Amino acid sequence: MSSPRPSGLRASRIVRPATAGVGAPAVALFLSLAFLSLVFLSLVFLSLVFLSLVFLSLECPIPESILP
């Protein structure tokens, strides 16, 4: 009865790192891409806020062609 247990442990030890080795780079790539996209979107949002504040601080009149 002691012989099936080590073989089962060996099989589980072989299978687990293989699945982890295949899935880990994909998860790391996905997380890095998600983080970079969040950084990019936050930079775009902050630049839009900055440009709107600059536009409002200029106090330039709104052209009548924009108004309905």
C-alpha angles and dihedrals in degrees: 000000000000093000098066093053097061091044089052091049091048091050092049091047091053095045100045099056090044092056091041091048092052097043101039098069091047092051091046091050092048093049093047092049091048091050092048092049091051090050091049093049092048090051091050091049093048092048090051090050091048093049092048091051090049091048091050093046091055088062091209115166117256111250113246091231089070094051116083 
